[in-house]
Amino acid sequence: MLLLPGMLKVTKPAASDLNTAKTGQERTPFLGWNQIVFAFTRAADHPRARCALELPIGKCKRMQPSEIEIAMPRAQIAAVATYVPENLLTNQDLEKLVDTTDQWIVERTGIKCRHIADKGLATSDLATEAARKIFSQIAIDPAEIELIVVATITPDMLFPATACLVEKNIGATNAWGFDLSIACSGFLFALQVGAQFVETGRHKNVLVIGADVMSSIVDYTDRQTCIIFGDGSGAALLKPAEEGSDGGIIDFVHQIDGSNTEALCLPAGGSRHPASHETVDKHMHYIHQDGQFVFKFATRKMSEVCLKLLEKHGLTGSDIDVFIPHQANLRIIQSAVGRMQIDMNKVVVNIDEYGNTTDATIPLAIETALRQGRLKKNDLVLMATMGAGFSAGASLVRWSY
């Protein structure tokens, strides 16, 4: 067996298998070494291309495609940074706005306060602040960022993408990017999208951001939703894991189910219900939520995707060192943990400080775990989320720093 570092794992065929097809017979689909070289030398500066160029092309043998296995590097989370606005909206503040109490909110959600952006502060502003903190943590120039993926449901505007605004703000002049909209599942989904570009060797530095100004779409006369949401952002830098390292993103399970979209949605502002006097009067530009349905879905689905991922790798909840769930509701988290039989001491909870920041909850929880010294190199980490769509996801990660 010949191993080309970071590129291909090749099993040499037996001599009897080489060039055995005869005229008039069905030919076996052999793949020549020269074809392998061609496939990986389209960019002269590509790290895998350099490996391929070292092949003795003059001594090429013909090979079957089944005898070639791509050996991809894992994508690792090299840095995480967050940003939240300074302004706080406490439960006591909400008591003055709607018929509620601090005790009622804490008992049903676990939330004590949430951060709220000043008027005029947009999602790109929060995302930019989180991204800039990445550059203070790790030695990388913004011009080295190759891809920016921003997960958000509160973009500054429908277009251009928030990723474009972040690119301009941080000076990532060599990056391309786009926004991803899948509500609370956004950050984990975006993390996997970014990881694919790292694992295939296409990019070395991918910036994944989850950011939302939820206060811009919350109706502060609706007790069911205004107590839940806050504003915030978080960024993660993805890089290839070092050769021989076990660190990085191991696997994921993601799902969507569009059969009950009306249970959690923002009805107007899109092509079905463009903004009009009627949509504004009916409060259709605010979050609409069937709280009971969402709660039932979340308590079932978050644990379901986690267990599916753990089973796939022969693991149980007891094998997990740190569990980082989406911070939607403390009771949802506790229910998921109970079904997976994970010790609550391994669970990161900060919903009391931030509320549900939608796309920012996972990076904010990662930052909390790092700050508290609960997340360490080589820890086996399970991250889980659920959101509108409906959507759900789980990611298994070996922590890299």
PyMOL commands that set and color helices and strands:
alter all, ss='L'
color gray80, all
select helices_A, chain A and resi 15-17+33-39+47-53+57-59+65-67+91-95+102-109+123-137+142-144+162-170+183-199+214-217+223-226+258-263+277-281+291-312+317-319+330-340+344-346+351-354+358-371
alter helices_A, ss='H'
color red, helices_A
select strands_A, chain A and resi 2-4+8-10+31-32+62-63+68-70+75-83+88-90+113-115+147-151+176-180+206-213+231-240+248-256+264-265+288-289+322-325+380-387+391-398
alter strands_A, ss='S'
color yellow, strands_A
deselect
rebuild
show_as cartoon
